Amino acid sequence: MKTVLKLEELMMFALGIYFFSLLDYAWWWFLVLILTPDIGMLGYLFGNKAGAFFYNLSHHKGVALLIYLAGVYFSIPLCQLIGVILFTHSAFDRILGYGLKYDKGFKFTHLGEIGNTNG
């Protein structure tokens, strides 16, 4: 099942790249911005609960889609860019096994415990 989930995320990652290609931004912007959603990890400076909240906010594909669609509806290319970056980054993280966080700690995700080779 892990392979199927990773393939699904790979397709979403490819979809994110496709949607970026539709935007009027140079490709170097994609490379510069693709890791910026990880700034949500700074929430862990304020504890596990705040960390999980901010990390999940910056890695939730639903949030990414809402931002992107708001950008489309209101013709705001910057919102479209932010949505695409959030979506694509989240798919890439899931390929690597980093899921949405539980407030128990950073390594506890909806995909299982990070670093746990038994699951």
Beta strands, then each sheet from edge to edge (+ up, - down):
strand 1: 108-109
strand 2: 112-113
sheet 1: 1+ 2-
end
